[in-house]
């Protein structure tokens, strides 16, 4: 039976579908937020064009879309001086190139951030911009300064548009367990990290999880990635109600996974619209690499049941009682909405406690049950996961 047929048979379902359509049409036409963009074109596209014409010695540079294994072989054949030279000439290519050595990517992104900061600093002082534009440029330059500080490991960086970034906590090369935090709407360069309530932003989420892992098991070889390397919907408009941005993001996520050390088990922690992305990505996840997918504050994973994700990963779900996402109709109709509620009993996920999270952005706040549970999942300590309402949800897990 189709969803439309079910809606015809159920007045309640029909009213929910109608509400869903009205909500998203209104949000799409009025909008809740807008991201101001400025800056000179697409600097990464310019570097990619130059890279495709470039050579090292008499050899052409590899296609950036090549398999990570091919990219890795290319870089392993170079001298250290050649690798460093490429990172300096094409930092926005090398810094985002899956398969390139991690330390080289960090070095390249440091260079790219320095260059981008110089651009934004000039813009912040330019009389060709409005006062708002100068303020926005100054804020962006300040963000770049933060990312340049303290030996931070920036895995991906692209200043184009509203900006993309990813940061690593821990040693990704030696980690036996890797966690990836996938954020939701309105994630951009300015919201990649926050000073106030830092755990509400990707950097704070990843840092909180890594710190909790180190506290629970100091000897564990772990790494956590704050992954904001996809274009997210701006506000709760039509983009947030469909899966188009999730589909493009899923392609980028799976590309990252193929480049991670193959000996590491991976756990995905997917917040809000990020859980839509993880649902779309699930069927194509590298086999036997991703052990867990945890969604929280989720509008849905674009399926009716966890089994339809077609993955061997364990599926976990959490929602705080005060999370406004519970008011969004968990349905899908004519491309709008994201399917069944992952914390519903009929979905088939293992529902874990999120006590203390206090709303949509608070799942990684210190002292919350959600952070404690995420930590146990990330470490593979399933027997210590606290489930909602005291239910048993770890049957069949080792």
URFEN-V675729 format. One record per helix or strand of 2 or more residues. SS is the DSSP state (alpha for helix, beta for strand). FROM is the first residue (numbers start at 0). TO is the last residue. Records with the same first field share a line. If there is no record, write none. Layout:
SS->FROM-TO, FROM-TO
This chain:
alpha->2-8, 10-29, 42-52, 67-75, 79-88, 90-93, 101-123, 130-146, 188-190, 197-199, 201-215, 237-240, 243-258, 272-283, 305-308, 323-326, 368-378, 381-383, 387-389
beta->54-55, 58-59, 152-157, 163-169, 176-181, 221-227, 264-270, 289-295, 313-317, 349-351
